[in-house]
């Protein structure tokens, strides 16, 4: 049972995902240091559109909660490299959006804002990731002796 070539490559490159995420965080932090006012305004407007005015209701609050809980419970559900790639893709989407909007126009609080419309494209990734988390938790529930919690790690 051999994984597809891309799957094998991704599995061997798990550390590359962590490195890329760290580089992204450093780059965004540097950009915030250089363009503090612009990126602060952009981030505020983006968060407002995701949580209040963008027409999403509670979708992004639930998505954020799923991501936070999944990271805190990672030892229980044991994410694989594909799951980490999904989480990275979600984070990368928002990193690029912050940079593009922060260096351009910060946007406006409205469902008609370009970011409010574009954010919808990340929703399938969020649902895919939530499904991966649910599957991992179901596996841990069904077979508790293989979870890290039961192993005492």
N, C-alpha and C positions, 0 to 999 in steps of 0.2 A: 504494500500500500504506500505508494510514493506520492508526496504532495506535488502540486504543480510547481514548475520552476520558480515562479514569482513567490509562491508560498515558502519554498525552501530558502530563497534569497532573503525574504523578509524575516524569517525565523532567525537566520544567522545575523541579521542586522538589528536585533532588538536594541542593542546599545546605541545604534545610530539614531533611533527614534528619541531616546532620552537625551542624547547629545544635541540633536536638532531642536528639541523643545527648550533645552537650556540656552542655546544660542538665541532662539527667538525671544525668550524672556529677557536676556541681557540686551538684545537689540532694542526691544520695546522700552526697557528701562532707560537706556541711553537716549532714545528719542524723546522720552518724557522729560529727561533732564535738559535736553536742548530746546524743546518746544513745549514747555510745561503748560502755558496758558491755552495753546491751540488743542493739545491732546486732552487736557482736562475738560474743556468745553465739549469736544467731540465725544469723549467717553460718557459724560453726563447725558448728552443728547441720545447717544446710542442706548444707554441703559434705560432712559425714559421711554424710548420707543419700544424696547423689548418688554418692559414691565407695565407701562401705563397707557401710552398713546398710540402704539403701533398696531393695535388691533389684534394682538396675540392673546389677550386675556392672561391667564396664569401659565401658559405653555412654557415660557422661558424660565419662570420661577421653578416649575416642576422639573424641567430639564437640568437646571443648576443643582437642584436638590439630588436628583439621580446621580449626577456626576460626582458631587461631594460625597454622598453615601458610598458610591462605588469605589472611590479612592480610599475612603476610610475602611471599607470592608474588603479590600483587595486580597487580604490574606485568606479570607473565607472563600471567595468565588474564583480566585486565581486567574486573573486575566491572561490570555495568551497574547502573542505578538499582534495578531489581527485586531484584537480588542484595543490594544495600545495604539495601533495605527488609526483606528476610528477616533479615539480620544484625541490623538494628535491632529487629525484632520479637522475636528471641530474647533480645537484651539487655534489652529493655523488660519481657519476661516476668519475668526474674530481678530486675530493679530493683523492680518492683511487689511481687514475692514478698518481697524483703528488707524493704521498707517495711512491708508488711502484717504480716509475722511479727515484725519488729523492734519495732513499736509495740503489738503485741498479745502473744501468747504465743510464745516462741521455738521451741517445738516440742520433740520428743524424738527421740533416735536410734532409729528404728524404721521398718520398711516401712509401719506403720500411721499414721505421722505425716502430717498433712494436706499438708504440702509434698511429702513423698515421693510421695504419690498424685497431687497436682496437677502435679508436674514432668513426668509422663507426657504431658501435653497439649502440651508444647513439642517432644516428639520428632518429630512430623511436620514441623515447621518446620526442625529440624536436618537431617533426611533430605532435605528439599527443597533446603536450602542446600548440602548436600554434593553433591547432584546438579547444582546450578548450578555449583559449583566444578569438578566432574569434566567437565562439558560445556565450561566455559571452558578447562580444561587440554587437553582433546581438540582444541579449535579451535586453540589455540596450538601444539600438537604438529603438527597437520595443515598449518597455514599459518604457519610460524615468521617469515616476513618481515613479518607484520603485528603481531608482538608488540613490546612496548616494549623488551624486552631486545635484540632484533635491531636496533631503531632507534637504540640507543645512549642511550636515556633513562635 
